[in-house]
Amino acid sequence: MSKTLHTVSITVAASLIFLGACGAAPTSETEAAESHQTATHDAHDMETLPVEFRVAFMSGHVEAGLSLYRAGAPDQAAKHLLHPVSETHAAERAGIDALGFQQEVFESVSSKLDAGAAASEVETLLQQAEANMALMQAEAGGDTIEIIGFLMDTAEEEYGIGVTDGIITDPGEYQDAYGFAIVALKLAQTLEGDAANDLATELNILTDLWPETGPLADSTPAPSGSVFAQIADVRSALLAF
């Protein structure tokens, strides 16, 4: 068994053990969210994560911010776009300077958003931020399938926090989950072959569970159960690698 398949199999097995320990399936979205939060509560302990996982995590925040800004919600976008340079998340940046991280780009985004700069001016900086994240992903390397598996764990956790009983209770986490799904889709699209096509299809279905206009705070969210079930389908597609 390959290292990748072994890793994904452990993830699936652990989920089954967890559900078995809990007894019957959750009967409400609240219980489902609590179960998924418990199963993945250590998904992003930044001090122990490999650098490629940390870069993927940061990329998810940036993708959420890009989507929100382009959806006409710069106030909602700001939190996500500032994530890479926030002191709150300093642990994520350990070792990434060597990958070409351009902190000044994200700081410029911050100042332009605060100053209410013209959309065209901000868009140029957003394109630079997007390109910088893509560069760091390429430099960080890592196993693409393992990274996608990590992103699914994290998206599942964040959605479980962000949506409770069909209501968005934490817009930031709801938006982050979308960003992680988008990064996973982009990574899948770099792969080749039938299994890669199947994986991209499942990830497209997942990202379509957010509104086409973007993960705005006033969206009507997809039921948590639908999102968790589709993440399970993505994990099944990962087993083909």
KEPA-852843 format. One record per residue (C-alpha): chain; residue number from 1; residue in three letters; z negated, y, x negated. Coordinates in steps of 0.25 Angstrom, whole numbers, padded with zeros to 4 digits. Each point is the difference from the previous one (the first is absolute). Layout:
BEGIN
+-------+-----+------+-------+-------+-------+
| kette |  nr | rest |    zz |    yy |    xx |
+-------+-----+------+-------+-------+-------+
|     A | NUM |  ALA |     Z |     Y |     X |
...
+-------+-----+------+-------+-------+-------+
end
This chain:
BEGIN
+-------+-----+------+-------+-------+-------+
| kette |  nr | rest |    zz |    yy |    xx |
+-------+-----+------+-------+-------+-------+
|     A |   1 |  MET |  0000 |  0000 |  0000 |
|     A |   2 |  SER |  0004 |  0014 | -0005 |
|     A |   3 |  LYS | -0011 |  0010 | -0003 |
|     A |   4 |  THR |  0005 |  0009 |  0011 |
|     A |   5 |  LEU |  0001 | -0011 |  0010 |
|     A |   6 |  HIS | -0014 | -0005 | -0004 |
|     A |   7 |  THR | -0006 |  0015 |  0002 |
|     A |   8 |  VAL |  0006 |  0001 |  0014 |
|     A |   9 |  SER | -0004 | -0014 |  0004 |
|     A |  10 |  ILE | -0015 |  0004 | -0004 |
|     A |  11 |  THR |  0001 |  0013 |  0008 |
|     A |  12 |  VAL |  0005 | -0008 |  0012 |
|     A |  13 |  ALA | -0010 | -0011 | -0002 |
|     A |  14 |  ALA | -0011 |  0010 | -0001 |
|     A |  15 |  SER |  0004 |  0006 |  0013 |
|     A |  16 |  LEU |  0000 | -0013 |  0007 |
|     A |  17 |  ILE | -0014 | -0003 | -0006 |
|     A |  18 |  PHE | -0005 |  0013 |  0005 |
|     A |  19 |  LEU |  0005 | -0001 |  0014 |
|     A |  20 |  GLY | -0006 | -0014 |  0001 |
|     A |  21 |  ALA | -0013 |  0005 | -0004 |
|     A |  22 |  CYS |  0000 |  0010 |  0011 |
|     A |  23 |  GLY |  0003 | -0010 |  0010 |
|     A |  24 |  ALA |  0009 |  0004 |  0012 |
|     A |  25 |  ALA |  0011 |  0010 | -0001 |
|     A |  26 |  PRO | -0004 |  0014 |  0002 |
|     A |  27 |  THR |  0000 |  0004 |  0015 |
|     A |  28 |  SER |  0003 |  0015 | -0002 |
|     A |  29 |  GLU |  0007 |  0010 | -0010 |
|     A |  30 |  THR | -0014 |  0004 | -0005 |
|     A |  31 |  GLU | -0004 | -0014 | -0004 |
|     A |  32 |  ALA |  0014 | -0002 | -0006 |
|     A |  33 |  ALA | -0001 |  0013 | -0008 |
|     A |  34 |  GLU | -0015 | -0004 | -0005 |
|     A |  35 |  SER |  0005 | -0014 | -0004 |
|     A |  36 |  HIS |  0012 |  0006 | -0008 |
|     A |  37 |  GLN | -0009 |  0010 | -0006 |
|     A |  38 |  THR | -0010 | -0010 | -0005 |
|     A |  39 |  ALA |  0011 | -0009 | -0005 |
|     A |  40 |  THR |  0006 |  0011 | -0009 |
|     A |  41 |  HIS | -0012 |  0010 | -0003 |
|     A |  42 |  ASP |  0002 | -0002 | -0015 |
|     A |  43 |  ALA |  0015 |  0002 |  0001 |
|     A |  44 |  HIS |  0000 |  0013 | -0008 |
|     A |  45 |  ASP | -0012 |  0000 | -0010 |
|     A |  46 |  MET |  0008 |  0009 | -0009 |
|     A |  47 |  GLU | -0008 | -0003 | -0013 |
|     A |  48 |  THR |  0004 | -0015 |  0000 |
|     A |  49 |  LEU |  0014 |  0001 |  0006 |
|     A |  50 |  PRO |  0012 | -0002 | -0010 |
|     A |  51 |  VAL |  0008 |  0013 | -0002 |
|     A |  52 |  GLU |  0012 | -0005 |  0007 |
|     A |  53 |  PHE | -0009 | -0001 |  0013 |
|     A |  54 |  ARG | -0006 |  0014 | -0002 |
|     A |  55 |  VAL |  0014 |  0006 | -0001 |
|     A |  56 |  ALA |  0004 | -0007 |  0012 |
|     A |  57 |  PHE | -0012 |  0005 |  0007 |
|     A |  58 |  MET |  0003 |  0014 | -0004 |
|     A |  59 |  SER |  0014 | -0001 |  0004 |
|     A |  60 |  GLY | -0004 | -0004 |  0014 |
|     A |  61 |  HIS | -0008 |  0013 |  0002 |
|     A |  62 |  VAL |  0012 |  0008 | -0006 |
|     A |  63 |  GLU |  0010 | -0007 |  0010 |
|     A |  64 |  ALA | -0010 |  0003 |  0012 |
|     A |  65 |  GLY |  0000 |  0015 | -0005 |
|     A |  66 |  LEU |  0015 |  0001 | -0001 |
|     A |  67 |  SER |  0002 | -0006 |  0014 |
|     A |  68 |  LEU | -0010 |  0009 |  0006 |
|     A |  69 |  TYR |  0006 |  0013 | -0007 |
|     A |  70 |  ARG |  0014 | -0004 |  0004 |
|     A |  71 |  ALA | -0006 | -0002 |  0014 |
|     A |  72 |  GLY | -0004 |  0014 |  0001 |
|     A |  73 |  ALA | -0015 | -0002 | -0003 |
|     A |  74 |  PRO | -0003 |  0006 | -0014 |
|     A |  75 |  ASP | -0015 |  0001 |  0004 |
|     A |  76 |  GLN |  0000 | -0015 |  0002 |
|     A |  77 |  ALA |  0008 | -0002 | -0012 |
|     A |  78 |  ALA | -0008 |  0007 | -0010 |
|     A |  79 |  LYS | -0012 | -0010 | -0001 |
|     A |  80 |  HIS |  0010 | -0011 | -0004 |
|     A |  81 |  LEU |  0009 |  0008 | -0009 |
|     A |  82 |  LEU | -0013 |  0005 | -0008 |
|     A |  83 |  HIS | -0005 | -0014 | -0001 |
|     A |  84 |  PRO |  0005 | -0003 | -0014 |
|     A |  85 |  VAL | -0007 |  0012 | -0006 |
|     A |  86 |  SER | -0013 |  0000 |  0009 |
|     A |  87 |  GLU | -0012 | -0001 | -0008 |
|     A |  88 |  THR | -0005 | -0009 |  0011 |
|     A |  89 |  HIS |  0010 | -0010 | -0004 |
|     A |  90 |  ALA | -0001 |  0002 | -0016 |
|     A |  91 |  ALA | -0002 | -0015 | -0002 |
|     A |  92 |  GLU |  0014 | -0003 |  0004 |
|     A |  93 |  ARG |  0006 |  0009 | -0011 |
|     A |  94 |  ALA | -0006 | -0008 | -0011 |
|     A |  95 |  GLY |  0011 | -0004 | -0010 |
|     A |  96 |  ILE |  0011 |  0005 |  0008 |
|     A |  97 |  ASP |  0003 |  0012 | -0009 |
|     A |  98 |  ALA |  0007 | -0009 | -0009 |
|     A |  99 |  LEU |  0010 | -0004 |  0012 |
|     A | 100 |  GLY |  0005 |  0014 |  0001 |
|     A | 101 |  PHE | -0009 |  0006 |  0010 |
|     A | 102 |  GLN |  0003 |  0015 |  0003 |
|     A | 103 |  GLN | -0013 |  0005 |  0005 |
|     A | 104 |  GLU |  0006 |  0014 |  0000 |
|     A | 105 |  VAL |  0010 | -0003 |  0011 |
|     A | 106 |  PHE | -0011 | -0005 |  0010 |
|     A | 107 |  GLU | -0008 |  0013 | -0004 |
|     A | 108 |  SER |  0012 |  0008 |  0003 |
|     A | 109 |  VAL |  0002 | -0007 |  0014 |
|     A | 110 |  SER | -0015 |  0004 |  0002 |
|     A | 111 |  SER |  0002 |  0015 | -0003 |
|     A | 112 |  LYS |  0013 |  0001 |  0008 |
|     A | 113 |  LEU | -0006 | -0006 |  0012 |
|     A | 114 |  ASP | -0012 |  0009 | -0001 |
|     A | 115 |  ALA |  0009 |  0012 | -0001 |
|     A | 116 |  GLY |  0009 | -0004 |  0011 |
|     A | 117 |  ALA |  0012 |  0000 | -0009 |
|     A | 118 |  ALA |  0014 | -0002 |  0006 |
|     A | 119 |  ALA |  0004 | -0014 |  0005 |
|     A | 120 |  SER |  0012 |  0000 | -0010 |
|     A | 121 |  GLU | -0010 |  0003 | -0012 |
|     A | 122 |  VAL | -0010 | -0011 |  0004 |
|     A | 123 |  GLU |  0011 | -0010 |  0002 |
|     A | 124 |  THR |  0005 |  0002 | -0014 |
|     A | 125 |  LEU | -0014 | -0004 | -0005 |
|     A | 126 |  LEU | -0002 | -0011 |  0010 |
|     A | 127 |  GLN |  0013 | -0006 | -0006 |
|     A | 128 |  GLN | -0006 |  0001 | -0014 |
|     A | 129 |  ALA | -0013 | -0006 |  0005 |
|     A | 130 |  GLU |  0008 | -0012 |  0006 |
|     A | 131 |  ALA |  0008 | -0002 | -0013 |
|     A | 132 |  ASN | -0013 |  0000 | -0008 |
|     A | 133 |  MET | -0006 | -0010 |  0008 |
|     A | 134 |  ALA |  0013 | -0009 | -0001 |
|     A | 135 |  LEU | -0001 |  0002 | -0015 |
|     A | 136 |  MET | -0014 | -0005 | -0001 |
|     A | 137 |  GLN |  0003 | -0012 |  0009 |
|     A | 138 |  ALA |  0011 | -0004 | -0010 |
|     A | 139 |  GLU | -0009 |  0003 | -0012 |
|     A | 140 |  ALA | -0012 | -0008 |  0006 |
|     A | 141 |  GLY |  0008 | -0012 |  0002 |
|     A | 142 |  GLY | -0007 | -0012 |  0006 |
|     A | 143 |  ASP |  0004 | -0011 |  0009 |
|     A | 144 |  THR |  0007 |  0006 |  0012 |
|     A | 145 |  ILE | -0005 | -0011 |  0010 |
|     A | 146 |  GLU | -0014 |  0002 | -0004 |
|     A | 147 |  ILE |  0001 |  0015 |  0001 |
|     A | 148 |  ILE |  0005 | -0002 |  0014 |
|     A | 149 |  GLY | -0011 | -0010 |  0004 |
|     A | 150 |  PHE | -0010 |  0011 | -0005 |
|     A | 151 |  LEU |  0007 |  0011 |  0008 |
|     A | 152 |  MET | -0001 | -0009 |  0013 |
|     A | 153 |  ASP | -0015 | -0003 | -0002 |
|     A | 154 |  THR | -0002 |  0015 | -0002 |
|     A | 155 |  ALA |  0009 |  0004 |  0012 |
|     A | 156 |  GLU | -0008 | -0010 |  0009 |
|     A | 157 |  GLU | -0013 |  0006 | -0005 |
|     A | 158 |  GLU |  0004 |  0014 |  0003 |
|     A | 159 |  TYR |  0006 | -0002 |  0013 |
|     A | 160 |  GLY | -0013 | -0008 |  0005 |
|     A | 161 |  ILE | -0008 |  0013 | -0004 |
|     A | 162 |  GLY |  0011 |  0010 |  0005 |
|     A | 163 |  VAL |  0002 | -0006 |  0014 |
|     A | 164 |  THR | -0011 | -0005 |  0010 |
|     A | 165 |  ASP |  0002 | -0006 |  0014 |
|     A | 166 |  GLY |  0014 |  0007 |  0000 |
|     A | 167 |  ILE | -0004 |  0014 | -0005 |
|     A | 168 |  ILE |  0002 |  0006 | -0013 |
|     A | 169 |  THR | -0015 |  0002 | -0005 |
|     A | 170 |  ASP |  0004 |  0004 | -0014 |
|     A | 171 |  PRO |  0013 |  0006 | -0002 |
|     A | 172 |  GLY |  0000 |  0000 | -0015 |
|     A | 173 |  GLU | -0002 | -0015 |  0000 |
|     A | 174 |  TYR |  0011 | -0002 |  0010 |
|     A | 175 |  GLN |  0009 |  0008 | -0008 |
|     A | 176 |  ASP | -0003 | -0007 | -0013 |
|     A | 177 |  ALA |  0003 | -0014 |  0006 |
|     A | 178 |  TYR |  0014 |  0006 |  0003 |
|     A | 179 |  GLY |  0002 |  0004 | -0014 |
|     A | 180 |  PHE | -0004 | -0013 | -0006 |
|     A | 181 |  ALA |  0010 | -0007 |  0010 |
|     A | 182 |  ILE |  0011 |  0009 | -0005 |
|     A | 183 |  VAL | -0003 | -0002 | -0015 |
|     A | 184 |  ALA |  0000 | -0015 |  0003 |
|     A | 185 |  LEU |  0013 |  0001 |  0007 |
|     A | 186 |  LYS |  0006 |  0008 | -0011 |
|     A | 187 |  LEU | -0005 | -0010 | -0010 |
|     A | 188 |  ALA |  0006 | -0012 |  0008 |
|     A | 189 |  GLN |  0014 |  0007 |  0000 |
|     A | 190 |  THR |  0000 | -0001 | -0015 |
|     A | 191 |  LEU |  0000 | -0015 |  0001 |
|     A | 192 |  GLU |  0012 | -0009 |  0002 |
|     A | 193 |  GLY |  0004 | -0012 |  0008 |
|     A | 194 |  ASP | -0003 | -0006 |  0014 |
|     A | 195 |  ALA | -0015 |  0000 | -0002 |
|     A | 196 |  ALA |  0000 |  0015 | -0004 |
|     A | 197 |  ASN |  0009 |  0003 |  0012 |
|     A | 198 |  ASP | -0010 | -0007 |  0009 |
|     A | 199 |  LEU | -0011 |  0007 | -0006 |
|     A | 200 |  ALA |  0006 |  0013 |  0002 |
|     A | 201 |  THR |  0003 | -0003 |  0014 |
|     A | 202 |  GLU | -0014 | -0003 |  0003 |
|     A | 203 |  LEU | -0005 |  0013 | -0007 |
|     A | 204 |  ASN |  0010 |  0008 |  0008 |
|     A | 205 |  ILE | -0006 | -0006 |  0013 |
|     A | 206 |  LEU | -0014 |  0004 | -0005 |
|     A | 207 |  THR |  0004 |  0014 | -0004 |
|     A | 208 |  ASP |  0007 |  0002 |  0014 |
|     A | 209 |  LEU | -0014 | -0002 |  0006 |
|     A | 210 |  TRP | -0003 |  0015 | -0003 |
|     A | 211 |  PRO |  0008 |  0010 |  0007 |
|     A | 212 |  GLU |  0014 |  0004 | -0005 |
|     A | 213 |  THR | -0005 |  0015 | -0001 |
|     A | 214 |  GLY | -0011 | -0005 | -0010 |
|     A | 215 |  PRO | -0014 | -0004 |  0000 |
|     A | 216 |  LEU | -0005 |  0013 |  0007 |
|     A | 217 |  ALA | -0015 |  0002 |  0004 |
|     A | 218 |  ASP |  0003 |  0001 |  0014 |
|     A | 219 |  SER |  0009 | -0013 |  0001 |
|     A | 220 |  THR | -0002 | -0011 |  0009 |
|     A | 221 |  PRO | -0003 | -0011 | -0009 |
|     A | 222 |  ALA |  0005 | -0014 |  0001 |
|     A | 223 |  PRO | -0011 | -0010 |  0003 |
|     A | 224 |  SER | -0008 | -0005 | -0012 |
|     A | 225 |  GLY |  0003 | -0014 |  0004 |
|     A | 226 |  SER |  0015 |  0002 | -0001 |
|     A | 227 |  VAL | -0001 |  0006 | -0013 |
|     A | 228 |  PHE | -0009 | -0011 | -0006 |
|     A | 229 |  ALA |  0010 | -0010 |  0006 |
|     A | 230 |  GLN |  0012 |  0006 | -0007 |
|     A | 231 |  ILE | -0008 |  0001 | -0013 |
|     A | 232 |  ALA | -0002 | -0015 |  0001 |
|     A | 233 |  ASP |  0015 | -0002 |  0002 |
|     A | 234 |  VAL |  0002 |  0008 | -0013 |
|     A | 235 |  ARG | -0010 | -0009 | -0007 |
|     A | 236 |  SER |  0008 | -0012 |  0005 |
|     A | 237 |  ALA |  0013 |  0006 | -0006 |
|     A | 238 |  LEU | -0007 |  0002 | -0013 |
|     A | 239 |  LEU | -0003 | -0015 | -0001 |
|     A | 240 |  ALA |  0015 | -0002 | -0002 |
|     A | 241 |  PHE | -0001 |  0006 | -0014 |
+-------+-----+------+-------+-------+-------+
end
